[in-house]
């Protein structure tokens, strides 16, 4: 008995030492992979921005595109990018939030709702070109309005709607049930609980989802090519919903693949820099509500 009890602490000490070594190795591996990923992202950004960013001018940002002569700008395409993004978010955010809240709070737990969730998850992974073909079938063939900003915006909204629905549902479900019960105990109605408890607590996840779909919509090209076309109206500030809606991503693709202007390569480099800059800016802008919400929660 004495020998066994004396050997037990020694064996436990050996296991603890091995666990510590494994823990250090795993921690070092995670640090190594994380640093490699960060360096890869920074290197990729450097390669994409080093040629185009120093050449940017205000004339390029506000100028009209040129089909033959060099020196054209991206003004209408850049405006269409923000215009289509705003319209698509104005459609998809209310619908996505409403659908996600319904699935999380009101939908019964049965096979039909389970099938709906499966369909929503499936639509989230459908290639964007499928939504472009859907937009052609609706706006070009059925309503015969042609390639327009309206068709591109609505098609992008359909593309983003499943993602927003799932993100909203999961964010609402992640709120601790104790907070919800406490709100009911204080006499709040279900609607008041959703507005004042569930949505504010789940706001971080919801805004993160909106940020992801906004960046995806701003850089989307396949849907826009099929539903809004590869040309603009030629005006810088064209709010007509039935005008052609070439965006910056589509203009970049067109210049790189089919344009005949002499400085096509330079235009593509500068357009790439602008596209990356505004995608990063969109992410920063959407982080501001998260920062404000975090400060409010701490107070």
C-alpha positions as CSV (number, residue, x, y, z in Angstrom):
1,X,0.0,0.0,0.0
2,X,2.8,2.3,0.8
3,X,4.6,1.7,-2.5
4,X,1.4,2.4,-4.5
5,X,0.6,5.6,-2.7
6,X,4.1,6.8,-3.2
7,X,4.1,6.1,-6.9
8,X,0.8,7.8,-7.6
9,X,1.9,11.4,-7.1
10,X,4.9,10.7,-9.4
11,X,2.7,9.3,-12.2
12,X,0.4,12.3,-11.8
13,X,3.3,14.6,-12.0
14,X,4.4,13.0,-15.2
15,X,1.0,13.4,-16.8
16,X,0.9,17.0,-15.8
17,X,4.3,17.6,-17.3
18,X,3.3,16.0,-20.6
19,X,0.0,18.0,-20.7
20,X,2.0,21.2,-20.1
21,X,4.3,20.3,-23.0
22,X,1.4,19.5,-25.3
23,X,-0.3,22.8,-24.3
24,X,2.8,24.8,-25.1
25,X,3.2,23.0,-28.5
26,X,-0.4,23.6,-29.4
27,X,-0.3,27.3,-28.3
28,X,2.9,27.8,-30.4
29,X,1.2,26.1,-33.4
30,X,-1.9,28.4,-33.1
31,X,0.3,31.5,-32.9
32,X,2.3,30.3,-35.9
33,X,-0.8,29.6,-38.0
34,X,-2.4,32.9,-37.0
35,X,0.7,35.0,-37.8
36,X,1.0,33.2,-41.2
37,X,-2.6,34.0,-42.0
38,X,-2.2,37.6,-41.0
39,X,1.0,38.0,-43.0
40,X,-0.7,36.3,-46.0
41,X,-3.6,38.8,-45.9
42,X,-1.2,41.8,-45.5
43,X,0.9,40.5,-48.4
44,X,-2.1,40.0,-50.6
45,X,-3.4,43.5,-49.8
46,X,0.1,44.9,-50.6
47,X,0.2,43.2,-53.9
48,X,-3.2,44.4,-54.9
49,X,-2.7,48.0,-53.7
50,X,0.9,48.8,-54.5
51,X,0.4,49.6,-58.2
52,X,-3.1,51.1,-58.1
53,X,-3.2,53.1,-54.9
54,X,-0.4,55.6,-55.7
55,X,-1.9,56.5,-59.0
56,X,-5.4,57.4,-57.8
57,X,-6.7,60.9,-58.6
58,X,-9.9,62.7,-58.1
59,X,-10.4,62.9,-61.8
60,X,-10.3,59.1,-61.9
61,X,-12.9,58.7,-59.1
62,X,-15.3,61.3,-60.6
63,X,-14.5,61.0,-64.3
64,X,-16.7,59.2,-66.9
65,X,-15.5,55.9,-68.3
66,X,-14.0,55.9,-71.8
67,X,-14.5,53.2,-74.4
68,X,-11.6,54.1,-76.7
69,X,-9.4,56.9,-75.4
70,X,-7.2,56.5,-72.4
71,X,-7.7,58.5,-69.2
72,X,-11.3,57.4,-68.4
73,X,-12.7,57.3,-64.9
74,X,-15.0,55.2,-62.8
75,X,-17.5,57.8,-61.5
76,X,-20.8,56.4,-62.7
77,X,-19.8,52.8,-61.8
78,X,-18.7,53.8,-58.3
79,X,-22.0,55.7,-57.8
80,X,-24.0,52.7,-59.0
81,X,-22.1,50.4,-56.6
82,X,-23.3,52.4,-53.6
83,X,-26.7,53.0,-55.1
84,X,-27.3,49.3,-55.7
85,X,-25.9,48.4,-52.3
86,X,-28.2,50.8,-50.5
87,X,-31.3,49.6,-52.4
88,X,-30.4,45.9,-51.8
89,X,-29.8,46.5,-48.1
90,X,-33.0,48.5,-47.8
91,X,-34.9,45.5,-49.1
92,X,-33.0,42.6,-47.5
93,X,-32.4,44.0,-44.0
94,X,-36.1,44.4,-42.9
95,X,-37.1,41.2,-44.5
96,X,-34.1,39.2,-43.2
97,X,-34.6,40.6,-39.6
98,X,-38.3,39.9,-39.7
99,X,-37.8,36.3,-41.0
100,X,-35.1,35.6,-38.5
101,X,-37.1,36.9,-35.6
102,X,-40.1,34.9,-36.6
103,X,-38.1,31.7,-36.9
104,X,-36.4,32.3,-33.5
105,X,-39.4,33.5,-31.5
106,X,-42.7,32.6,-33.2
107,X,-42.3,29.7,-35.5
108,X,-43.6,26.3,-34.1
109,X,-41.1,23.5,-33.7
110,X,-42.3,21.1,-36.3
111,X,-41.2,19.4,-39.5
112,X,-42.4,22.2,-41.8
113,X,-40.4,24.8,-40.0
114,X,-37.4,22.5,-40.0
115,X,-37.8,22.1,-43.8
116,X,-37.9,25.9,-44.1
117,X,-34.7,26.2,-42.2
118,X,-33.0,23.6,-44.4
119,X,-34.2,25.6,-47.5
120,X,-32.8,28.8,-46.1
121,X,-29.5,27.2,-45.3
122,X,-29.4,25.8,-48.8
123,X,-30.1,29.1,-50.4
124,X,-27.3,30.7,-48.4
125,X,-24.8,28.5,-50.3
126,X,-26.3,28.7,-53.8
127,X,-23.9,30.3,-56.3
128,X,-24.7,34.0,-57.0
129,X,-25.1,33.3,-60.8
130,X,-28.3,31.4,-60.0
131,X,-29.8,34.5,-58.5
132,X,-28.6,36.4,-61.6
133,X,-30.5,33.9,-63.8
134,X,-33.5,34.3,-61.5
135,X,-33.3,38.1,-61.9
136,X,-33.2,37.7,-65.7
137,X,-36.3,35.5,-65.6
138,X,-38.2,38.0,-63.5
139,X,-37.1,41.4,-64.8
140,X,-36.0,40.8,-68.3
141,X,-38.3,38.0,-69.5
142,X,-41.5,38.4,-67.3
143,X,-41.7,42.2,-66.8
144,X,-39.5,43.0,-69.8
145,X,-37.8,46.0,-68.1
146,X,-34.4,45.1,-69.4
147,X,-31.1,45.3,-67.6
148,X,-31.7,47.9,-64.8
149,X,-30.5,49.1,-61.5
150,X,-33.8,47.9,-60.0
151,X,-33.3,44.4,-61.2
152,X,-29.7,44.3,-59.9
153,X,-30.7,45.6,-56.5
154,X,-33.6,43.2,-56.0
155,X,-31.5,40.2,-57.2
156,X,-28.8,41.2,-54.7
157,X,-31.4,41.5,-52.0
158,X,-32.6,37.9,-52.7
159,X,-28.9,36.8,-52.6
160,X,-28.4,38.3,-49.2
161,X,-31.8,37.5,-47.7
162,X,-31.0,33.8,-46.7
163,X,-27.8,34.8,-44.9
164,X,-29.4,37.6,-43.0
165,X,-32.3,35.4,-42.0
166,X,-30.0,32.7,-40.6
167,X,-27.6,35.1,-38.9
168,X,-30.6,36.9,-37.2
169,X,-32.2,33.7,-36.0
170,X,-28.9,32.3,-34.5
171,X,-28.1,35.7,-32.9
172,X,-31.6,35.9,-31.3
173,X,-31.3,32.2,-30.1
174,X,-27.9,32.9,-28.6
175,X,-29.4,35.4,-26.1
176,X,-29.6,33.8,-22.6
177,X,-33.1,32.6,-21.8
178,X,-32.7,34.1,-18.3
179,X,-32.7,37.7,-19.8
180,X,-35.9,36.9,-21.8
181,X,-37.6,35.5,-18.7
182,X,-36.5,38.4,-16.6
183,X,-38.1,40.8,-19.1
184,X,-41.4,38.8,-19.0
185,X,-41.2,38.8,-15.2
186,X,-41.0,42.6,-15.2
187,X,-44.3,42.8,-17.2
188,X,-42.9,43.4,-20.7
189,X,-44.9,42.1,-23.7
190,X,-43.3,39.8,-26.2
191,X,-42.9,42.7,-28.7
192,X,-41.2,44.9,-26.0
193,X,-38.9,42.0,-25.0
194,X,-37.8,41.6,-28.6
195,X,-37.3,45.4,-29.1
196,X,-35.6,46.2,-25.8
197,X,-33.9,43.0,-24.8
198,X,-33.3,40.4,-27.6
199,X,-32.3,42.8,-30.5
200,X,-29.9,44.9,-28.4
201,X,-28.2,41.9,-27.0
202,X,-28.0,40.2,-30.3
203,X,-27.0,43.3,-32.1
204,X,-23.3,42.3,-32.5
205,X,-24.2,39.2,-34.4
206,X,-26.8,40.9,-36.5
207,X,-24.6,43.8,-37.5
208,X,-21.7,41.4,-38.3
209,X,-24.1,39.5,-40.7
210,X,-25.1,42.8,-42.3
211,X,-21.5,43.8,-42.7
212,X,-20.7,40.5,-44.4
213,X,-23.5,40.7,-46.9
214,X,-22.8,44.4,-47.6
215,X,-19.2,43.6,-48.5
216,X,-20.3,40.7,-50.6
217,X,-22.9,42.8,-52.4
218,X,-20.5,45.7,-53.0
219,X,-18.0,43.3,-54.7
220,X,-20.6,41.1,-56.5
221,X,-20.3,41.0,-60.3
222,X,-22.1,37.9,-61.6
223,X,-25.6,39.0,-60.5
224,X,-25.0,42.6,-61.7
225,X,-23.8,41.5,-65.1
226,X,-26.9,39.3,-65.7
227,X,-29.5,41.8,-64.2
228,X,-28.0,45.3,-64.5
229,X,-25.7,45.0,-67.5
230,X,-22.1,46.1,-68.2
231,X,-22.8,49.8,-69.1
232,X,-23.9,52.9,-67.3
233,X,-26.3,55.7,-68.4
234,X,-23.2,58.0,-68.8
235,X,-24.4,60.4,-66.0
236,X,-22.6,60.7,-62.8
237,X,-25.6,61.0,-60.5
238,X,-28.3,58.9,-62.2
239,X,-31.0,57.9,-59.7
240,X,-33.3,56.4,-62.3
241,X,-34.1,52.8,-61.2
242,X,-34.5,51.7,-64.9
243,X,-31.1,52.9,-66.0
244,X,-28.2,50.4,-66.7
245,X,-26.4,49.6,-63.5
246,X,-22.8,48.7,-64.1
247,X,-21.0,48.7,-60.8
248,X,-17.3,49.0,-59.9
249,X,-16.8,45.2,-59.7
250,X,-18.4,44.8,-63.2
251,X,-16.4,47.7,-64.6
252,X,-13.2,46.0,-63.3
253,X,-14.1,42.7,-64.9
254,X,-15.0,44.5,-68.2
255,X,-11.8,46.5,-68.4
256,X,-9.6,43.6,-67.5
257,X,-11.2,41.2,-70.0
258,X,-12.9,43.0,-72.9
259,X,-11.9,46.7,-72.9
260,X,-9.8,48.1,-75.8
261,X,-8.6,51.3,-74.2
262,X,-4.8,51.6,-74.2
263,X,-4.5,52.1,-70.4
264,X,-6.8,49.1,-69.5
265,X,-4.2,47.6,-67.2
266,X,-3.7,50.8,-65.3
267,X,-7.5,51.3,-65.0
268,X,-7.9,47.8,-63.6
269,X,-5.2,48.3,-61.0
270,X,-6.7,51.6,-59.8
271,X,-10.2,50.2,-59.8
272,X,-8.9,47.2,-57.7
273,X,-7.4,49.6,-55.2
274,X,-10.7,51.6,-55.0
275,X,-12.8,48.4,-54.6
276,X,-10.7,47.0,-51.8
277,X,-10.6,50.4,-50.0
278,X,-14.3,50.8,-50.0
279,X,-15.0,47.2,-48.9
280,X,-12.6,47.8,-46.0
281,X,-14.4,51.1,-45.3
282,X,-17.8,49.4,-45.3
283,X,-16.5,47.0,-42.6
284,X,-15.2,49.8,-40.5
285,X,-18.4,51.8,-40.8
286,X,-20.5,48.8,-39.7
287,X,-18.2,48.3,-36.7
288,X,-19.1,51.7,-35.3
289,X,-22.6,50.5,-34.1
290,X,-20.9,47.6,-32.4
291,X,-18.5,49.9,-30.6
292,X,-21.3,52.1,-29.5
293,X,-23.4,49.1,-28.4
294,X,-20.4,47.8,-26.4
295,X,-20.0,51.1,-24.6
296,X,-23.7,51.2,-23.8
297,X,-23.6,47.7,-22.5
298,X,-20.6,48.4,-20.2
299,X,-22.3,51.5,-18.8
